[in-house]
Structure formats: C-alpha cells, structure tokens
Amino acid sequence: MNKKPHVVVIGSSNTDLTIKSKSLPSPGETVLGDEFFIASGGKGANQAVAAARAGVDVTFIAKIGDDAFGKNNIELYKKDNINTNHIIIDKNNYSGIALIMIDEYGENLIAVASNSNYNFTPKEIEEKKNVIKDADIVLLQNEIPDTTNIRAISISNDLNIPCILNPAPGPKKPLQNDVLKKIKFLTPNKNELELVSGKKIGSENDLKIIGQELISKGVENVIITLGTKGALYINSNDSIIIPAYKVKAIDTVGAGDCFNGYLGAMLASGKSILDSIKIASAAAAISVTRRGAQPSIPRIDEVLEFMEKNP
C-alpha cells in the first residue's frame, strides 16, 4: 500500500481574538467594533490545518500552554485529523494569544503574546528527530525562537528532508549563509524579503535581484508572495510570475499561512513547483473571501473546483 504524503509542521499555536470594525484605530483612538469572534490561529497551526485540508497526513509539533485555550485548540486540530501526539504541554506559560482588528476592506492590525510558543527549545526539537525523519516535507515559520527553528532546519537537512521556511513574521536580522544553504524553499512576502536579505526593495526588479542573491547564497528556491499581484518564483535558472486569482477579499488574516500549508502539501504529494504554487494560490484566494484564519481555509475538493471555474 502506498504511503500517504506526510508533512511535519513545526511552529506556533495561538488563539485569535478578533474584532471587526469599519476602520482601524490610530494610536490613542477607540473605534467601535461590529463583531467579535474567537478562532484557533498561530502561523504553525494555520499551516498545519491548511496542509491537512489539502489531503495529506500532517503531524504538528508545537508547545502549548496547559490552559483552556490550548486544550480547545488541540481538540480542533484532531477534528482535521492532525496528529497531535507530539505537541508539548507547557505547565509554566499560557498558550499564545493574538488580538486582531479587521476593517471593512479586509486590512488588519495584529498583536501577539507568544507565551508558550517562545518557550519552545532546541532541545525539545532534538527530541522530535524520530518524528521529523518520517516527513516528506518539513514546514516552518518564525513564531517560535530562532534557535529552535535553526535546529529544526539543520535536522531536516541532515535527514535529507526538504524544508520550507516561511520567514513570517520577518526576522530581526538577515539569515546567515549557513542557514540559507539548508533551506530548500524560502517563502517570504515583500517586507519579509527585505528583512531576510537585509536589502531594501525599490522596484519590482529588485525582487528578482534579491531573490537571485539568496539563491547564490544556497537557497534552492525562493517564492515571493505578492498578494493581489500573485507570486514570484525564482530558482538558479529562471524567475516566473504566477498571477493571483481575482476575488473580493473580506479578511486577509491567515492567507499566507493557507498558501504555505497548501504549498507544503502539494510538494509532499510530488507535484511540480509551479503546479504547487498555482494550487496554493487558489486556496489562498478562497481563504480571503471568508472570515477567520483556520475557519477560512478550504478543502482540496473546493480548491480544485474553484480552479476549474476560474482557469
């Protein structure tokens, strides 16, 4: 019997507390909200849910507080058939919390209290080596400590397992060459590209130049997500723009996570890079037409149907 493709997601778990209002507040200003809702979030968890809904086996490695928010999230992950056996329970810290405001155009403001996510240590990742070795793809973001991420990247590299690093939020300092050369796929947005590279982007052409510089430093593939402008794929030979699907966005929270989770799942399934990007773009397009991070993530049958109707 053929083994189902397997993605191991290592990263953050949060609970999103969201207020929707007509406009976003300026410093010192209070605005009245129209709606309030609670949803499971965190970049790691969002990407794990997206990969699971894309139809692959997913193991989520995270550190979650021993509280109601954390316990509720684990139950939600199980509903998406995510393997939660390797989630570490932190007895000393609360689970991660994100406070989100969204305006009528879908723009957002987000503040995150990382809590247990930032208590996730390199030693704890080392202890999960046997879990990582069974992955077809390892998927990482930047909501756990850099040292833990770097250890995960090194373990993946040692085991010859392709690693996707979605450097979101953008790092405080540029990534070092010894880390870059262990990354198979780097997936920044425009702002994150500046922070990863330490270079300012003045024009569209700078995206290609900086992407090629990262390739020359050892990254195999750079995929720059550009929102409504699509995605720019760069490798050592080429750079290709994959256009975005045109939809009416009502909530952009989690769209990048949806893209990355689907990208990881499609690559793990053996699809080509360009096909994987196209499917991930379609999934992200659907997600921005719905509210919430995880609630907005579509399942693979919806994505394929959407692509058929919107060639």
Summary of the structure (lengths in Angstrom):
residues: 311
radius of gyration: 18.3
end to end distance: 33.9
largest distance: 60.7
contacts: 1116
relative contact order: 0.15
helix: 38%
strand: 23%
